[in-house]
Amino acid sequence: MLRIENLTVEVAGKTIIRDLSLQVGEGEVHVLFGPNGSGKSTLIKTILGFSDYKILSGRIWWDDSDIAKLPINERVKLGIGVAFQNPPAIRGVKLRDMISNLSASNLGYEPTALATKLNFPPEFLDRELNVDFSGGESKRSEILQLLAQRPDFLFLDEPDSGVDVENLERIGKMLDVFLTGRTGLLITHMGHILRYVKVIRGHVIVNGTIACTGDPLKLLSHILHEGYGWCEKCLISGGRECQ
């Protein structure tokens, strides 16, 4: 469903993504690990088509169509949904209205019912979108919108960041059910979300390119015990399948 070939991306005159290739098949859920500053969020924004992210070379294929020159709105219409690590606060837009509009177009959940499933205070639905929300509240707000949208392909940027243990379990289990039969890419630094969400393939990005790939739990074990320095060795040796 998503195939990236030899992608190199520049942001504000600096090359962030370097000759990166990645493929996620339809109906598969993958995870992308990487240290801070490795290019994880840059990759998502490039796939979405943010104007500040300049593609120097390479292609982004979506269902066998090159989407690298499509505007953001056209890419989203293809069925892409994303939960950002640091979502913006938008004044004048109520969260309830956002959920209702998304749900109405996708026969999704009623806002209060959806909020209850995520242990999200119903009164927050009548507040402006992410305005004066804590980090964990903003994260659950993003997940609410994503679930209401019901996209075909989900990008989840650090879904376990800033979420306490109780709510991480609730969010993780709900995402796991929602991802069944869908396609997705989870982006994470420490991998806490993998306690609850099943993924079939893992990749590690280091210095803007894929250093190694393989079984996600094996990759996570290496990272937790040896740090991302272990992955840098893979990169130096030309990248390899994790054993």
Buried (B, 14 or more C-beta within 10 A) or exposed (E): BBBBBEBBBBBEEEBBBBBBBBBBEEBBBBBBBBBEEBBBBBBBBBBBBEEEBBBEEBBBBBEEEEBBEBEEEEBBEBBBBBBBBBBEEEEEBBBBEBBBBBBEEEEBBEBEEBBEBBEBEEEBBEBBBBBEBEEBBBBBBBBBBBBBBBBBBBBBBBBBBBBEEEBBBBBBBBBBEBBEEBBBBBBBBEBBBBEBBEBEBBBBBBBBBBBBBBBBEEBBEBBEEEEBEBBBEBBEEEBEEBE
